[in-house]
């Protein structure tokens, strides 16, 4: 507000303009609350959203049993909309919920799980008379897969400690690339001990086939120790003995 001294008529005109902005209702509902789509009185919730803050409301599912009725905004709440195809998001789970809208028929939902930070999204594109809330978009939730490179180099010897640049607990799977052997890539669930196997048919006319297995153990919040790394091969002479440390790990990525 400009605090310049106003004459009576100018002051009245200014007050009427402010009232027209904020009282965007009718005779029956003169104090319409402001939303993303209309002017009106700004509630504390509207102010929080305008500042980029989450609305903390664990009863959101009680107020809006149908998720499509939730007004656009950013909510810190508990999941309360039944079974879904988002692993780790169950009834009562803490989530961050983002809802964006162009109109009531075009919405984007983003759900971020409270612990792993897994991110899922869902678009809705409907028409006024359409009963299917998903409309033209693919059914169900889609996961945004994230990854981070945790190690690059060469590690092969049993007993070798691989230092990662982040804590393993933040990831559900590791993507491990093997140097040589065709540059094979393996996706391994994060466990206390993780083992994975591979094979390599020799190039050219060689009749030799190599088999190998690596076992990794978590020995720290951001450390993996190679417990076993054995390679053997078979050729026309039969099965040959083990050769420890023959296979080298080149890259480890954390996948969520």
C-alpha contacts under 8 A as a table, 3 or more apart, distances in Angstrom:
res1	aa1	res2	aa2	distance
6	X	10	X	5.98
6	X	11	X	5.65
7	X	10	X	5.32
7	X	11	X	6.00
8	X	11	X	5.12
8	X	12	X	6.27
9	X	12	X	5.13
9	X	13	X	6.19
10	X	13	X	5.05
10	X	14	X	6.12
11	X	14	X	5.08
11	X	15	X	6.21
12	X	15	X	5.11
12	X	16	X	6.15
13	X	16	X	5.12
13	X	17	X	6.27
14	X	17	X	5.16
14	X	18	X	6.36
15	X	18	X	5.12
15	X	19	X	6.13
16	X	19	X	4.98
16	X	20	X	6.07
17	X	20	X	5.05
17	X	21	X	6.31
18	X	21	X	5.14
18	X	22	X	6.28
19	X	22	X	5.23
19	X	23	X	5.50
20	X	23	X	5.52
20	X	24	X	6.38
21	X	24	X	6.36
21	X	39	X	6.16
21	X	40	X	6.60
22	X	31	X	7.90
22	X	34	X	7.78
22	X	39	X	5.90
22	X	40	X	4.08
22	X	41	X	5.26
23	X	30	X	5.78
23	X	31	X	5.40
23	X	32	X	6.25
23	X	39	X	7.49
23	X	40	X	5.15
23	X	41	X	6.66
24	X	30	X	6.87
24	X	31	X	7.15
24	X	32	X	5.95
24	X	38	X	7.43
24	X	39	X	5.74
24	X	40	X	5.06
25	X	28	X	7.82
25	X	29	X	5.38
25	X	30	X	4.51
25	X	31	X	6.13
25	X	32	X	5.13
25	X	40	X	7.53
26	X	29	X	5.11
26	X	30	X	4.99
27	X	30	X	5.60
29	X	32	X	6.02
31	X	40	X	6.93
31	X	41	X	6.61
32	X	40	X	5.32
32	X	41	X	6.34
33	X	39	X	7.54
33	X	40	X	4.85
33	X	41	X	4.68
33	X	42	X	6.22
33	X	43	X	6.88
34	X	37	X	7.82
34	X	38	X	5.88
34	X	39	X	4.96
34	X	40	X	3.98
34	X	41	X	5.06
34	X	42	X	5.19
34	X	43	X	7.16
34	X	46	X	7.23
35	X	38	X	5.42
35	X	39	X	6.71
35	X	40	X	7.41
35	X	42	X	7.98
35	X	46	X	7.11
36	X	72	X	7.41
42	X	45	X	7.91
42	X	46	X	5.74
42	X	47	X	6.54
43	X	46	X	5.12
43	X	47	X	6.39
44	X	47	X	5.06
44	X	48	X	6.22
45	X	48	X	5.10
45	X	49	X	6.26
45	X	55	X	6.77
46	X	49	X	5.19
46	X	50	X	6.13
47	X	50	X	5.00
47	X	51	X	6.32
48	X	51	X	5.13
48	X	52	X	6.44
48	X	53	X	5.19
48	X	54	X	7.06
48	X	55	X	7.07
49	X	52	X	4.99
49	X	53	X	5.34
49	X	54	X	6.62
49	X	55	X	7.24
49	X	73	X	6.55
49	X	74	X	6.98
50	X	53	X	7.48
53	X	74	X	7.37
54	X	73	X	7.98
54	X	74	X	5.08
54	X	75	X	5.09
54	X	76	X	5.85
55	X	73	X	7.98
55	X	74	X	6.21
55	X	75	X	4.67
55	X	76	X	5.85
56	X	75	X	5.94
56	X	76	X	4.68
56	X	77	X	6.03
57	X	60	X	5.71
57	X	75	X	6.94
57	X	76	X	6.29
57	X	77	X	5.22
58	X	61	X	7.65
58	X	76	X	7.45
58	X	77	X	4.52
58	X	78	X	5.41
59	X	62	X	5.31
59	X	63	X	6.49
59	X	77	X	7.38
59	X	78	X	7.65
60	X	63	X	5.18
60	X	64	X	6.00
60	X	77	X	6.79
60	X	78	X	7.67
60	X	80	X	7.87
61	X	64	X	5.06
61	X	65	X	5.23
61	X	66	X	7.90
61	X	67	X	7.71
61	X	78	X	7.79
61	X	79	X	7.30
61	X	80	X	5.03
61	X	81	X	6.68
62	X	65	X	5.73
62	X	80	X	7.93
64	X	67	X	6.14
64	X	69	X	6.15
64	X	70	X	6.03
65	X	80	X	7.92
65	X	81	X	6.94
66	X	69	X	5.70
66	X	70	X	7.58
66	X	81	X	7.55
67	X	70	X	5.65
67	X	81	X	6.97
68	X	133	X	7.64
71	X	99	X	7.41
72	X	98	X	7.49
72	X	99	X	4.69
72	X	100	X	5.27
72	X	101	X	6.24
73	X	98	X	5.93
73	X	99	X	5.29
73	X	100	X	6.74
74	X	96	X	7.24
74	X	97	X	5.70
74	X	98	X	4.53
74	X	99	X	6.42
75	X	96	X	5.74
75	X	97	X	5.00
75	X	98	X	6.42
76	X	94	X	7.46
76	X	95	X	6.10
76	X	96	X	4.72
76	X	97	X	6.39
77	X	94	X	5.82
77	X	95	X	5.64
77	X	96	X	6.39
77	X	97	X	7.35
78	X	91	X	7.22
78	X	92	X	5.07
78	X	93	X	5.18
78	X	94	X	4.44
78	X	95	X	5.65
79	X	82	X	7.95
79	X	89	X	7.01
79	X	90	X	6.47
79	X	91	X	5.10
79	X	92	X	5.31
79	X	93	X	5.39
79	X	94	X	6.43
79	X	95	X	6.38
80	X	90	X	7.93
80	X	91	X	5.08
80	X	92	X	6.28
81	X	91	X	7.06
82	X	90	X	7.64
82	X	91	X	6.33
83	X	90	X	6.99
83	X	91	X	7.57
84	X	89	X	7.89
84	X	90	X	7.93
84	X	140	X	7.79
84	X	141	X	7.85
85	X	140	X	6.92
85	X	141	X	6.36
86	X	89	X	5.62
86	X	120	X	7.20
86	X	141	X	6.87
86	X	143	X	7.62
87	X	90	X	7.76
88	X	113	X	7.28
89	X	93	X	5.84
89	X	95	X	7.80
89	X	113	X	6.33
90	X	93	X	5.39
93	X	113	X	7.64
93	X	114	X	7.26
94	X	113	X	6.66
94	X	114	X	5.16
95	X	111	X	6.56
95	X	112	X	5.60
95	X	113	X	4.74
95	X	114	X	4.96
96	X	111	X	5.80
96	X	112	X	5.07
96	X	113	X	6.60
96	X	114	X	7.03
97	X	109	X	7.25
97	X	110	X	5.81
97	X	111	X	4.78
97	X	112	X	6.55
98	X	109	X	5.80
98	X	110	X	4.97
98	X	111	X	6.50
99	X	107	X	7.00
99	X	108	X	5.81
99	X	109	X	4.75
99	X	110	X	6.49
100	X	107	X	5.60
100	X	108	X	5.13
100	X	109	X	6.58
101	X	104	X	6.57
101	X	105	X	7.94
101	X	106	X	5.74
101	X	107	X	4.38
101	X	108	X	6.37
102	X	105	X	7.71
102	X	106	X	5.59
102	X	107	X	6.58
103	X	106	X	5.31
103	X	107	X	7.17
104	X	107	X	6.86
105	X	124	X	7.08
105	X	125	X	5.71
105	X	126	X	5.02
105	X	127	X	6.21
105	X	128	X	7.22
106	X	123	X	7.60
106	X	124	X	5.63
106	X	125	X	4.81
106	X	126	X	6.66
107	X	123	X	5.91
107	X	124	X	5.20
107	X	125	X	6.84
108	X	121	X	7.15
108	X	122	X	5.86
108	X	123	X	4.60
108	X	124	X	6.37
109	X	121	X	5.45
109	X	122	X	5.13
109	X	123	X	6.36
110	X	119	X	7.02
110	X	120	X	5.71
110	X	121	X	4.38
110	X	122	X	6.62
111	X	119	X	5.76
111	X	120	X	5.20
111	X	121	X	6.25
112	X	117	X	5.52
112	X	118	X	5.58
112	X	119	X	4.53
112	X	120	X	6.48
113	X	116	X	6.32
113	X	117	X	4.85
113	X	118	X	5.30
113	X	119	X	6.60
114	X	117	X	5.72
115	X	118	X	7.97
116	X	170	X	6.07
116	X	171	X	7.35
116	X	256	X	7.98
118	X	143	X	7.54
118	X	144	X	7.53
118	X	256	X	6.72
119	X	143	X	5.92
119	X	144	X	5.55
119	X	145	X	7.80
120	X	141	X	6.15
120	X	142	X	5.36
120	X	143	X	4.33
120	X	144	X	5.86
121	X	141	X	5.68
121	X	142	X	5.41
121	X	143	X	6.54
121	X	144	X	7.55
122	X	140	X	6.79
122	X	141	X	5.12
122	X	142	X	6.40
123	X	134	X	7.11
123	X	137	X	6.27
123	X	138	X	7.94
124	X	133	X	6.45
124	X	134	X	4.67
124	X	135	X	6.14
124	X	136	X	7.42
124	X	137	X	6.10
125	X	133	X	7.53
125	X	134	X	6.12
125	X	135	X	5.01
125	X	136	X	5.70
125	X	137	X	6.31
126	X	130	X	6.17
126	X	132	X	7.37
126	X	133	X	6.30
126	X	134	X	6.61
126	X	135	X	4.56
126	X	136	X	6.86
127	X	130	X	5.22
127	X	135	X	7.50
130	X	133	X	7.36
130	X	135	X	7.27
132	X	135	X	5.49
134	X	137	X	5.75
134	X	138	X	7.22
134	X	139	X	6.27
145	X	255	X	7.16
145	X	256	X	5.74
146	X	255	X	5.88
146	X	256	X	5.29
147	X	253	X	6.46
147	X	254	X	5.40
147	X	255	X	4.50
147	X	256	X	6.30
148	X	253	X	5.42
148	X	254	X	5.21
148	X	255	X	6.81
149	X	152	X	7.56
149	X	251	X	7.43
149	X	252	X	6.14
149	X	253	X	4.26
149	X	254	X	6.33
150	X	164	X	5.04
150	X	165	X	5.23
150	X	166	X	6.42
150	X	251	X	7.68
150	X	252	X	5.53
150	X	253	X	5.18
150	X	254	X	6.39
151	X	162	X	7.75
151	X	163	X	7.23
151	X	164	X	5.55
151	X	165	X	6.94
151	X	250	X	7.78
151	X	251	X	5.50
151	X	252	X	5.03
151	X	253	X	6.94
152	X	250	X	5.62
152	X	251	X	4.55
152	X	252	X	6.65
153	X	249	X	7.53
153	X	250	X	5.12
153	X	251	X	6.61
154	X	179	X	7.71
154	X	248	X	5.82
154	X	249	X	5.53
154	X	250	X	4.90
154	X	251	X	7.92
155	X	160	X	6.98
155	X	162	X	7.17
155	X	248	X	5.37
155	X	249	X	5.14
155	X	250	X	6.84
156	X	160	X	7.13
156	X	226	X	7.41
156	X	229	X	6.99
156	X	245	X	5.02
156	X	246	X	6.77
156	X	247	X	5.92
156	X	248	X	4.51
156	X	249	X	6.20
157	X	160	X	5.55
157	X	226	X	7.03
157	X	229	X	7.13
157	X	244	X	7.40
157	X	245	X	4.64
157	X	246	X	7.93
158	X	225	X	7.83
158	X	226	X	5.02
158	X	227	X	5.38
158	X	228	X	5.48
158	X	229	X	6.09
158	X	244	X	7.41
158	X	245	X	6.28
159	X	225	X	6.01
159	X	226	X	5.26
159	X	227	X	5.80
159	X	228	X	7.94
160	X	225	X	5.64
160	X	226	X	5.49
161	X	223	X	6.57
161	X	224	X	5.72
161	X	225	X	4.37
161	X	226	X	6.58
162	X	223	X	5.65
162	X	224	X	5.04
162	X	225	X	5.99
162	X	226	X	7.75
163	X	222	X	6.31
163	X	223	X	4.90
163	X	224	X	6.73
164	X	167	X	7.30
164	X	222	X	5.12
164	X	223	X	5.79
164	X	224	X	7.69
165	X	222	X	6.83
166	X	222	X	5.80
167	X	170	X	6.14
167	X	221	X	5.24
167	X	222	X	4.52
168	X	171	X	5.81
168	X	190	X	7.71
168	X	221	X	6.11
168	X	222	X	5.65
168	X	223	X	7.96
168	X	254	X	7.58
169	X	172	X	7.58
169	X	221	X	7.29
170	X	256	X	7.92
171	X	174	X	7.40
171	X	190	X	7.17
171	X	254	X	5.64
171	X	255	X	5.71
171	X	256	X	5.31
172	X	189	X	6.11
172	X	190	X	5.50
172	X	254	X	7.63
172	X	255	X	6.31
172	X	256	X	5.52
173	X	187	X	6.52
173	X	188	X	5.47
173	X	189	X	4.34
173	X	190	X	5.04
173	X	254	X	6.17
173	X	255	X	5.14
173	X	256	X	6.58
174	X	186	X	8.00
174	X	187	X	5.70
174	X	188	X	5.18
174	X	189	X	6.34
174	X	190	X	6.43
174	X	252	X	6.56
174	X	253	X	5.58
174	X	254	X	4.82
174	X	255	X	5.77
175	X	185	X	6.75
175	X	186	X	5.58
175	X	187	X	4.53
175	X	188	X	6.37
175	X	251	X	7.97
175	X	252	X	5.69
175	X	253	X	4.98
175	X	254	X	6.41
175	X	255	X	6.82
176	X	185	X	5.58
176	X	186	X	5.16
176	X	187	X	6.43
176	X	188	X	7.58
176	X	249	X	7.09
176	X	250	X	7.63
176	X	251	X	5.79
176	X	252	X	4.65
176	X	253	X	6.51
177	X	183	X	6.39
177	X	184	X	5.84
177	X	185	X	4.43
177	X	186	X	6.49
177	X	249	X	6.16
177	X	250	X	5.65
177	X	251	X	5.05
177	X	252	X	6.49
178	X	181	X	7.04
178	X	183	X	5.28
178	X	184	X	5.43
178	X	185	X	6.37
178	X	247	X	7.22
178	X	248	X	5.87
178	X	249	X	4.73
178	X	250	X	5.48
178	X	251	X	7.21
179	X	182	X	7.66
179	X	183	X	5.43
179	X	184	X	7.68
179	X	247	X	7.26
179	X	248	X	5.38
179	X	249	X	5.88
179	X	250	X	5.30
180	X	183	X	5.16
180	X	184	X	7.76
180	X	247	X	7.77
180	X	248	X	7.60
181	X	184	X	6.51
181	X	199	X	7.76
181	X	200	X	5.84
182	X	200	X	7.46
186	X	196	X	7.59
188	X	194	X	7.03
188	X	195	X	7.93
188	X	196	X	7.32
189	X	194	X	7.45
190	X	194	X	7.04
191	X	194	X	5.82
191	X	218	X	7.79
192	X	217	X	5.76
192	X	218	X	5.34
193	X	215	X	6.94
193	X	216	X	5.69
193	X	217	X	4.41
193	X	218	X	6.49
194	X	215	X	5.55
194	X	216	X	5.11
194	X	217	X	6.30
195	X	213	X	7.04
195	X	214	X	5.59
195	X	215	X	4.14
195	X	216	X	6.26
196	X	213	X	5.81
196	X	214	X	5.70
196	X	215	X	6.65
197	X	211	X	7.62
197	X	212	X	5.74
197	X	213	X	4.30
197	X	214	X	6.49
198	X	211	X	6.01
198	X	212	X	5.54
198	X	213	X	6.50
199	X	209	X	7.13
199	X	210	X	5.38
199	X	211	X	4.41
199	X	212	X	6.20
200	X	209	X	5.84
200	X	210	X	5.12
200	X	211	X	6.68
201	X	208	X	6.70
201	X	209	X	4.67
201	X	210	X	6.47
202	X	205	X	7.88
202	X	206	X	5.86
202	X	207	X	7.01
202	X	208	X	5.81
202	X	209	X	5.92
202	X	210	X	7.57
203	X	206	X	6.41
207	X	235	X	5.62
207	X	236	X	6.84
208	X	233	X	6.63
208	X	234	X	5.66
208	X	235	X	4.47
208	X	236	X	7.55
209	X	233	X	5.48
209	X	234	X	5.46
209	X	235	X	6.59
210	X	231	X	6.96
210	X	232	X	5.88
210	X	233	X	4.22
210	X	234	X	6.61
211	X	231	X	5.67
211	X	232	X	5.36
211	X	233	X	5.75
212	X	229	X	7.35
212	X	230	X	5.55
212	X	231	X	4.12
212	X	232	X	6.23
212	X	247	X	7.52
213	X	228	X	7.48
213	X	229	X	5.80
213	X	230	X	5.58
213	X	231	X	6.60
214	X	226	X	7.38
214	X	227	X	7.67
214	X	228	X	5.41
214	X	229	X	4.42
214	X	230	X	6.66
215	X	226	X	6.08
215	X	227	X	5.50
215	X	228	X	4.97
215	X	229	X	6.55
216	X	224	X	6.11
216	X	225	X	5.57
216	X	226	X	4.74
216	X	227	X	5.65
216	X	228	X	7.22
217	X	224	X	5.47
217	X	225	X	5.26
217	X	226	X	6.60
217	X	227	X	6.62
218	X	221	X	7.39
218	X	222	X	7.89
218	X	223	X	6.03
218	X	224	X	4.76
218	X	225	X	6.49
219	X	222	X	7.96
219	X	223	X	5.59
219	X	224	X	5.73
219	X	225	X	6.33
220	X	223	X	4.73
220	X	224	X	7.08
226	X	229	X	7.07
228	X	244	X	7.68
229	X	244	X	5.47
229	X	245	X	5.13
229	X	246	X	7.14
229	X	247	X	6.87
230	X	242	X	5.91
230	X	243	X	5.63
230	X	244	X	4.44
230	X	245	X	6.16
230	X	246	X	6.86
230	X	247	X	7.66
231	X	242	X	5.41
231	X	243	X	5.11
231	X	244	X	6.27
231	X	245	X	7.60
231	X	246	X	6.23
231	X	247	X	7.20
232	X	239	X	7.52
232	X	240	X	5.97
232	X	241	X	5.77
232	X	242	X	4.72
232	X	243	X	6.20
233	X	239	X	6.01
233	X	240	X	5.49
233	X	241	X	7.51
234	X	237	X	7.37
234	X	238	X	5.34
234	X	239	X	4.33
234	X	240	X	5.89
235	X	238	X	5.29
235	X	239	X	6.70
235	X	240	X	8.00
243	X	246	X	6.22
245	X	248	X	7.33
249	X	252	X	7.72
